[in-house]
Amino acid sequence: MSVTRFGLTSSGRYLVVRIVIPDRPGRLAHIVRVIAAEHANVLAVTHYREGRSIGVLETEAELTLETRGEEHSRHLVEALVSEGFTVHRLR
């Protein structure tokens, strides 16, 4: 399994992003819909409410996504940003 994960990571098929989310019902679901519309696969979601440098009315999620490669990853980040989300790509 770790060899496969290494191969996917080195080929740019894994994308890890941190997204600041307005703390309102349905916003995380909206992010997942954008990801699905871009034909990426959600592998993991970690949702944070405390312990981060975020506003009182914000949360933060770290998502691990599987994409078709680097170009697809860039396009996916652009789609999330165009929806008004603050996206930080992690390496």
N, CA, C and O atoms as CSV, one atom per row, in Angstrom:
chain,resi,resn,atom,element,x,y,z
A,1,MET,N,N,0.809,-1.190,0.000
A,1,MET,CA,C,0.000,0.000,0.000
A,1,MET,C,C,0.859,1.263,0.000
A,1,MET,O,O,0.550,2.215,-0.717
A,2,SER,N,N,1.930,1.286,0.792
A,2,SER,CA,C,2.756,2.493,0.857
A,2,SER,C,C,3.474,2.749,-0.463
A,2,SER,O,O,3.715,3.906,-0.808
A,3,VAL,N,N,3.818,1.715,-1.205
A,3,VAL,CA,C,4.448,1.892,-2.515
A,3,VAL,C,C,3.459,2.545,-3.481
A,3,VAL,O,O,3.827,3.444,-4.238
A,4,THR,N,N,2.212,2.094,-3.453
A,4,THR,CA,C,1.178,2.690,-4.299
A,4,THR,C,C,0.969,4.147,-3.935
A,4,THR,O,O,0.903,5.004,-4.816
A,5,ARG,N,N,0.864,4.441,-2.626
A,5,ARG,CA,C,0.671,5.813,-2.167
A,5,ARG,C,C,1.838,6.706,-2.598
A,5,ARG,O,O,1.633,7.840,-3.030
A,6,PHE,N,N,3.065,6.183,-2.477
A,6,PHE,CA,C,4.240,6.937,-2.904
A,6,PHE,C,C,4.170,7.244,-4.389
A,6,PHE,O,O,4.448,8.367,-4.809
A,7,GLY,N,N,3.798,6.246,-5.188
A,7,GLY,CA,C,3.693,6.446,-6.630
A,7,GLY,C,C,2.650,7.480,-6.992
A,7,GLY,O,O,2.893,8.327,-7.852
A,8,LEU,N,N,1.481,7.428,-6.346
A,8,LEU,CA,C,0.420,8.400,-6.628
A,8,LEU,C,C,0.834,9.802,-6.198
A,8,LEU,O,O,0.536,10.777,-6.887
A,9,THR,N,N,1.514,9.904,-5.071
A,9,THR,CA,C,1.955,11.212,-4.591
A,9,THR,C,C,3.007,11.796,-5.523
A,9,THR,O,O,2.927,12.965,-5.899
A,10,SER,N,N,3.988,10.990,-5.893
A,10,SER,CA,C,5.070,11.508,-6.741
A,10,SER,C,C,4.595,11.833,-8.146
A,10,SER,O,O,5.205,12.664,-8.819
A,11,SER,N,N,3.527,11.204,-8.606
A,11,SER,CA,C,3.014,11.499,-9.948
A,11,SER,C,C,2.012,12.663,-9.935
A,11,SER,O,O,1.455,13.017,-10.974
A,12,GLY,N,N,1.787,13.253,-8.757
A,12,GLY,CA,C,0.881,14.397,-8.672
A,12,GLY,C,C,-0.587,14.015,-8.600
A,12,GLY,O,O,-1.451,14.871,-8.791
A,13,ARG,N,N,-0.891,12.760,-8.333
A,13,ARG,CA,C,-2.284,12.323,-8.303
A,13,ARG,C,C,-2.942,12.515,-6.949
A,13,ARG,O,O,-4.164,12.417,-6.845
A,14,TYR,N,N,-2.162,12.787,-5.907
A,14,TYR,CA,C,-2.732,13.126,-4.601
A,14,TYR,C,C,-2.618,14.632,-4.410
A,14,TYR,O,O,-1.560,15.221,-4.636
A,15,LEU,N,N,-3.695,15.234,-4.002
A,15,LEU,CA,C,-3.731,16.669,-3.732
A,15,LEU,C,C,-4.231,16.853,-2.311
A,15,LEU,O,O,-5.292,16.340,-1.956
A,16,VAL,N,N,-3.476,17.581,-1.492
A,16,VAL,CA,C,-3.897,17.885,-0.129
A,16,VAL,C,C,-4.067,19.397,-0.038
A,16,VAL,O,O,-3.149,20.162,-0.333
A,17,VAL,N,N,-5.262,19.811,0.377
A,17,VAL,CA,C,-5.562,21.240,0.496
A,17,VAL,C,C,-6.159,21.527,1.861
A,17,VAL,O,O,-6.781,20.671,2.490
A,18,ARG,N,N,-5.950,22.757,2.297
A,18,ARG,CA,C,-6.586,23.281,3.505
A,18,ARG,C,C,-7.507,24.398,3.036
A,18,ARG,O,O,-7.082,25.304,2.319
A,19,ILE,N,N,-8.759,24.327,3.441
A,19,ILE,CA,C,-9.757,25.284,2.966
A,19,ILE,C,C,-10.426,25.950,4.162
A,19,ILE,O,O,-10.905,25.272,5.071
A,20,VAL,N,N,-10.457,27.279,4.156
A,20,VAL,CA,C,-11.187,28.036,5.165
A,20,VAL,C,C,-12.650,28.085,4.728
A,20,VAL,O,O,-12.961,28.428,3.587
A,21,ILE,N,N,-13.538,27.736,5.656
A,21,ILE,CA,C,-14.954,27.594,5.328
A,21,ILE,C,C,-15.788,28.488,6.239
A,21,ILE,O,O,-15.607,28.456,7.456
A,22,PRO,N,N,-16.693,29.281,5.679
A,22,PRO,CA,C,-17.639,30.000,6.541
A,22,PRO,C,C,-18.431,28.983,7.368
A,22,PRO,O,O,-18.909,27.982,6.833
A,23,ASP,N,N,-18.567,29.240,8.659
A,23,ASP,CA,C,-19.232,28.287,9.557
A,23,ASP,C,C,-20.746,28.413,9.429
A,23,ASP,O,O,-21.430,28.950,10.300
A,24,ARG,N,N,-21.242,27.893,8.301
A,24,ARG,CA,C,-22.682,27.885,8.023
A,24,ARG,C,C,-23.066,26.508,7.505
A,24,ARG,O,O,-22.261,25.847,6.848
A,25,PRO,N,N,-24.272,26.072,7.791
A,25,PRO,CA,C,-24.706,24.759,7.317
A,25,PRO,C,C,-24.592,24.638,5.792
A,25,PRO,O,O,-24.959,25.550,5.050
A,26,GLY,N,N,-24.081,23.501,5.353
A,26,GLY,CA,C,-24.032,23.207,3.927
A,26,GLY,C,C,-22.777,23.629,3.192
A,26,GLY,O,O,-22.613,23.286,2.021
A,27,ARG,N,N,-21.889,24.359,3.839
A,27,ARG,CA,C,-20.699,24.846,3.126
A,27,ARG,C,C,-19.719,23.710,2.808
A,27,ARG,O,O,-19.143,23.685,1.721
A,28,LEU,N,N,-19.523,22.774,3.739
A,28,LEU,CA,C,-18.647,21.643,3.453
A,28,LEU,C,C,-19.257,20.783,2.342
A,28,LEU,O,O,-18.543,20.289,1.470
A,29,ALA,N,N,-20.563,20.613,2.382
A,29,ALA,CA,C,-21.250,19.860,1.315
A,29,ALA,C,C,-21.050,20.542,-0.036
A,29,ALA,O,O,-20.887,19.868,-1.053
A,30,HIS,N,N,-21.062,21.865,-0.052
A,30,HIS,CA,C,-20.840,22.602,-1.300
A,30,HIS,C,C,-19.439,22.318,-1.852
A,30,HIS,O,O,-19.265,22.132,-3.057
A,31,ILE,N,N,-18.449,22.289,-0.966
A,31,ILE,CA,C,-17.075,21.990,-1.385
A,31,ILE,C,C,-17.010,20.596,-2.018
A,31,ILE,O,O,-16.390,20.410,-3.065
A,32,VAL,N,N,-17.648,19.635,-1.382
A,32,VAL,CA,C,-17.631,18.269,-1.902
A,32,VAL,C,C,-18.337,18.198,-3.260
A,32,VAL,O,O,-17.919,17.440,-4.136
A,33,ARG,N,N,-19.398,18.979,-3.435
A,33,ARG,CA,C,-20.074,19.003,-4.742
A,33,ARG,C,C,-19.161,19.564,-5.834
A,33,ARG,O,O,-19.154,19.062,-6.958
A,34,VAL,N,N,-18.397,20.598,-5.506
A,34,VAL,CA,C,-17.447,21.169,-6.472
A,34,VAL,C,C,-16.400,20.116,-6.847
A,34,VAL,O,O,-16.067,19.954,-8.021
A,35,ILE,N,N,-15.892,19.413,-5.852
A,35,ILE,CA,C,-14.891,18.374,-6.099
A,35,ILE,C,C,-15.475,17.273,-6.986
A,35,ILE,O,O,-14.819,16.812,-7.920
A,36,ALA,N,N,-16.700,16.856,-6.694
A,36,ALA,CA,C,-17.353,15.816,-7.506
A,36,ALA,C,C,-17.578,16.291,-8.934
A,36,ALA,O,O,-17.395,15.526,-9.880
A,37,ALA,N,N,-17.975,17.549,-9.094
A,37,ALA,CA,C,-18.209,18.095,-10.437
A,37,ALA,C,C,-16.922,18.123,-11.257
A,37,ALA,O,O,-16.957,18.050,-12.486
A,38,GLU,N,N,-15.789,18.228,-10.569
A,38,GLU,CA,C,-14.482,18.240,-11.248
A,38,GLU,C,C,-13.909,16.831,-11.387
A,38,GLU,O,O,-12.774,16.666,-11.834
A,39,HIS,N,N,-14.678,15.829,-11.011
A,39,HIS,CA,C,-14.307,14.416,-11.163
A,39,HIS,C,C,-13.042,14.031,-10.395
A,39,HIS,O,O,-12.198,13.286,-10.891
A,40,ALA,N,N,-12.932,14.558,-9.169
A,40,ALA,CA,C,-11.857,14.151,-8.266
A,40,ALA,C,C,-12.471,13.276,-7.176
A,40,ALA,O,O,-13.682,13.301,-6.954
A,41,ASN,N,N,-11.636,12.514,-6.512
A,41,ASN,CA,C,-12.082,11.584,-5.490
A,41,ASN,C,C,-11.616,12.063,-4.115
A,41,ASN,O,O,-10.437,12.362,-3.927
A,42,VAL,N,N,-12.543,12.135,-3.152
A,42,VAL,CA,C,-12.203,12.523,-1.785
A,42,VAL,C,C,-11.712,11.280,-1.046
A,42,VAL,O,O,-12.441,10.296,-0.918
A,43,LEU,N,N,-10.471,11.333,-0.562
A,43,LEU,CA,C,-9.898,10.220,0.184
A,43,LEU,C,C,-10.013,10.425,1.684
A,43,LEU,O,O,-10.188,9.459,2.427
A,44,ALA,N,N,-9.916,11.684,2.148
A,44,ALA,CA,C,-9.996,11.963,3.588
A,44,ALA,C,C,-10.395,13.414,3.801
A,44,ALA,O,O,-10.050,14.293,3.011
A,45,VAL,N,N,-11.133,13.648,4.887
A,45,VAL,CA,C,-11.512,15.001,5.304
A,45,VAL,C,C,-11.284,15.108,6.804
A,45,VAL,O,O,-11.768,14.281,7.576
A,46,THR,N,N,-10.544,16.131,7.208
A,46,THR,CA,C,-10.382,16.447,8.623
A,46,THR,C,C,-10.924,17.851,8.817
A,46,THR,O,O,-10.490,18.793,8.153
A,47,HIS,N,N,-11.874,17.986,9.729
A,47,HIS,CA,C,-12.581,19.248,9.937
A,47,HIS,C,C,-12.146,19.842,11.272
A,47,HIS,O,O,-12.195,19.167,12.300
A,48,TYR,N,N,-11.715,21.117,11.257
A,48,TYR,CA,C,-11.223,21.784,12.464
A,48,TYR,C,C,-12.122,22.963,12.822
A,48,TYR,O,O,-12.541,23.722,11.948
A,49,ARG,N,N,-12.410,23.108,14.095
A,49,ARG,CA,C,-13.130,24.278,14.594
A,49,ARG,C,C,-12.278,25.089,15.564
A,49,ARG,O,O,-12.493,26.292,15.712
A,50,GLU,N,N,-11.334,24.463,16.215
A,50,GLU,CA,C,-10.490,25.139,17.197
A,50,GLU,C,C,-9.013,24.909,16.881
A,50,GLU,O,O,-8.646,24.022,16.110
A,51,GLY,N,N,-8.175,25.749,17.511
A,51,GLY,CA,C,-6.740,25.553,17.420
A,51,GLY,C,C,-6.113,25.999,16.118
A,51,GLY,O,O,-4.972,25.643,15.821
A,52,ARG,N,N,-6.833,26.763,15.352
A,52,ARG,CA,C,-6.312,27.260,14.078
A,52,ARG,C,C,-6.405,28.780,14.051
A,52,ARG,O,O,-7.115,29.386,14.853
A,53,SER,N,N,-5.689,29.376,13.132
A,53,SER,CA,C,-5.749,30.836,12.966
A,53,SER,C,C,-6.894,31.191,12.026
A,53,SER,O,O,-6.679,31.656,10.907
A,54,ILE,N,N,-8.113,30.963,12.501
A,54,ILE,CA,C,-9.294,31.259,11.706
A,54,ILE,C,C,-10.240,32.126,12.525
A,54,ILE,O,O,-10.147,32.181,13.751
A,55,GLY,N,N,-11.146,32.797,11.834
A,55,GLY,CA,C,-12.091,33.675,12.500
A,55,GLY,C,C,-13.127,32.909,13.310
A,55,GLY,O,O,-13.276,31.694,13.174
A,56,VAL,N,N,-13.824,33.631,14.136
A,56,VAL,CA,C,-14.845,33.046,15.000
A,56,VAL,C,C,-15.953,32.380,14.185
A,56,VAL,O,O,-16.496,31.357,14.602
A,57,LEU,N,N,-16.289,32.942,13.043
A,57,LEU,CA,C,-17.365,32.397,12.216
A,57,LEU,C,C,-16.834,31.552,11.059
A,57,LEU,O,O,-17.477,31.434,10.016
A,58,GLU,N,N,-15.646,30.963,11.260
A,58,GLU,CA,C,-15.033,30.127,10.235
A,58,GLU,C,C,-14.640,28.772,10.814
A,58,GLU,O,O,-14.451,28.623,12.021
A,59,THR,N,N,-14.524,27.804,9.936
A,59,THR,CA,C,-13.926,26.512,10.254
A,59,THR,C,C,-12.870,26.257,9.186
A,59,THR,O,O,-12.700,27.046,8.257
A,60,GLU,N,N,-12.181,25.163,9.335
A,60,GLU,CA,C,-11.159,24.822,8.353
A,60,GLU,C,C,-11.205,23.322,8.121
A,60,GLU,O,O,-11.403,22.547,9.057
A,61,ALA,N,N,-11.024,22.923,6.895
A,61,ALA,CA,C,-10.981,21.501,6.565
A,61,ALA,C,C,-9.708,21.214,5.792
A,61,ALA,O,O,-9.276,22.007,4.955
A,62,GLU,N,N,-9.118,20.072,6.085
A,62,GLU,CA,C,-7.991,19.578,5.305
A,62,GLU,C,C,-8.502,18.372,4.533
A,62,GLU,O,O,-9.000,17.412,5.119
A,63,LEU,N,N,-8.375,18.430,3.221
A,63,LEU,CA,C,-8.879,17.363,2.358
A,63,LEU,C,C,-7.738,16.721,1.589
A,63,LEU,O,O,-6.864,17.409,1.063
A,64,THR,N,N,-7.754,15.412,1.528
A,64,THR,CA,C,-6.842,14.663,0.680
A,64,THR,C,C,-7.670,14.148,-0.485
A,64,THR,O,O,-8.666,13.449,-0.298
A,65,LEU,N,N,-7.242,14.504,-1.694
A,65,LEU,CA,C,-8.006,14.204,-2.898
A,65,LEU,C,C,-7.149,13.418,-3.884
A,65,LEU,O,O,-5.929,13.573,-3.940
A,66,GLU,N,N,-7.813,12.582,-4.649
A,66,GLU,CA,C,-7.129,11.883,-5.733
A,66,GLU,C,C,-7.553,12.533,-7.043
A,66,GLU,O,O,-8.745,12.678,-7.316
A,67,THR,N,N,-6.574,12.922,-7.849
A,67,THR,CA,C,-6.841,13.600,-9.114
A,67,THR,C,C,-6.187,12.819,-10.254
A,67,THR,O,O,-5.549,11.790,-10.034
A,68,ARG,N,N,-6.357,13.322,-11.455
A,68,ARG,CA,C,-5.753,12.673,-12.627
A,68,ARG,C,C,-4.309,13.121,-12.857
A,68,ARG,O,O,-3.622,12.583,-13.725
A,69,GLY,N,N,-3.852,14.094,-12.089
A,69,GLY,CA,C,-2.482,14.575,-12.244
A,69,GLY,C,C,-2.383,16.049,-11.894
A,69,GLY,O,O,-3.340,16.655,-11.414
A,70,GLU,N,N,-1.224,16.607,-12.139
A,70,GLU,CA,C,-0.939,17.980,-11.724
A,70,GLU,C,C,-1.872,18.995,-12.379
A,70,GLU,O,O,-2.369,19.894,-11.700
A,71,GLU,N,N,-2.115,18.874,-13.655
A,71,GLU,CA,C,-2.999,19.824,-14.343
A,71,GLU,C,C,-4.415,19.763,-13.759
A,71,GLU,O,O,-5.039,20.799,-13.529
A,72,HIS,N,N,-4.910,18.567,-13.523
A,72,HIS,CA,C,-6.229,18.395,-12.920
A,72,HIS,C,C,-6.262,18.995,-11.515
A,72,HIS,O,O,-7.254,19.614,-11.129
A,73,SER,N,N,-5.184,18.815,-10.748
A,73,SER,CA,C,-5.092,19.392,-9.401
A,73,SER,C,C,-5.182,20.913,-9.456
A,73,SER,O,O,-5.915,21.521,-8.675
A,74,ARG,N,N,-4.444,21.528,-10.370
A,74,ARG,CA,C,-4.485,22.996,-10.503
A,74,ARG,C,C,-5.886,23.462,-10.886
A,74,ARG,O,O,-6.385,24.455,-10.355
A,75,HIS,N,N,-6.512,22.746,-11.804
A,75,HIS,CA,C,-7.863,23.104,-12.240
A,75,HIS,C,C,-8.853,22.986,-11.080
A,75,HIS,O,O,-9.742,23.826,-10.939
A,76,LEU,N,N,-8.709,21.966,-10.261
A,76,LEU,CA,C,-9.584,21.766,-9.111
A,76,LEU,C,C,-9.426,22.893,-8.095
A,76,LEU,O,O,-10.421,23.403,-7.580
A,77,VAL,N,N,-8.192,23.283,-7.804
A,77,VAL,CA,C,-7.956,24.401,-6.883
A,77,VAL,C,C,-8.590,25.673,-7.441
A,77,VAL,O,O,-9.220,26.425,-6.698
A,78,GLU,N,N,-8.432,25.918,-8.727
A,78,GLU,CA,C,-9.032,27.098,-9.351
A,78,GLU,C,C,-10.556,27.074,-9.243
A,78,GLU,O,O,-11.175,28.114,-9.015
A,79,ALA,N,N,-11.162,25.903,-9.405
A,79,ALA,CA,C,-12.621,25.783,-9.291
A,79,ALA,C,C,-13.083,26.119,-7.881
A,79,ALA,O,O,-14.103,26.786,-7.709
A,80,LEU,N,N,-12.348,25.668,-6.870
A,80,LEU,CA,C,-12.711,25.974,-5.484
A,80,LEU,C,C,-12.546,27.461,-5.187
A,80,LEU,O,O,-13.392,28.065,-4.528
A,81,VAL,N,N,-11.468,28.041,-5.668
A,81,VAL,CA,C,-11.237,29.479,-5.474
A,81,VAL,C,C,-12.329,30.284,-6.175
A,81,VAL,O,O,-12.803,31.282,-5.631
A,82,SER,N,N,-12.730,29.867,-7.365
A,82,SER,CA,C,-13.772,30.601,-8.096
A,82,SER,C,C,-15.120,30.543,-7.378
A,82,SER,O,O,-15.992,31.376,-7.627
A,83,GLU,N,N,-15.293,29.566,-6.492
A,83,GLU,CA,C,-16.499,29.464,-5.682
A,83,GLU,C,C,-16.397,30.307,-4.402
A,83,GLU,O,O,-17.308,30.316,-3.574
A,84,GLY,N,N,-15.269,31.013,-4.260
A,84,GLY,CA,C,-15.110,31.931,-3.134
A,84,GLY,C,C,-14.383,31.366,-1.924
A,84,GLY,O,O,-14.331,32.017,-0.881
A,85,PHE,N,N,-13.820,30.168,-2.042
A,85,PHE,CA,C,-13.123,29.559,-0.906
A,85,PHE,C,C,-11.648,29.957,-0.899
A,85,PHE,O,O,-11.042,30.149,-1.954
A,86,THR,N,N,-11.080,30.078,0.296
A,86,THR,CA,C,-9.665,30.313,0.458
A,86,THR,C,C,-9.006,28.939,0.538
A,86,THR,O,O,-9.259,28.170,1.465
A,87,VAL,N,N,-8.166,28.645,-0.438
A,87,VAL,CA,C,-7.575,27.319,-0.566
A,87,VAL,C,C,-6.059,27.425,-0.443
A,87,VAL,O,O,-5.422,28.229,-1.124
A,88,HIS,N,N,-5.492,26.601,0.438
A,88,HIS,CA,C,-4.030,26.513,0.594
A,88,HIS,C,C,-3.626,25.097,0.210
A,88,HIS,O,O,-4.087,24.120,0.800
A,89,ARG,N,N,-2.774,25.009,-0.771
A,89,ARG,CA,C,-2.296,23.689,-1.193
A,89,ARG,C,C,-1.153,23.268,-0.278
A,89,ARG,O,O,-0.223,24.040,-0.044
A,90,LEU,N,N,-1.222,22.049,0.237
A,90,LEU,CA,C,-0.187,21.530,1.121
A,90,LEU,C,C,0.643,20.516,0.358
A,90,LEU,O,O,0.147,19.859,-0.557
A,91,ARG,N,N,1.893,20.392,0.730
A,91,ARG,CA,C,2.776,19.437,0.058
A,91,ARG,C,C,3.187,18.365,1.031
A,91,ARG,O,O,3.935,17.456,0.669
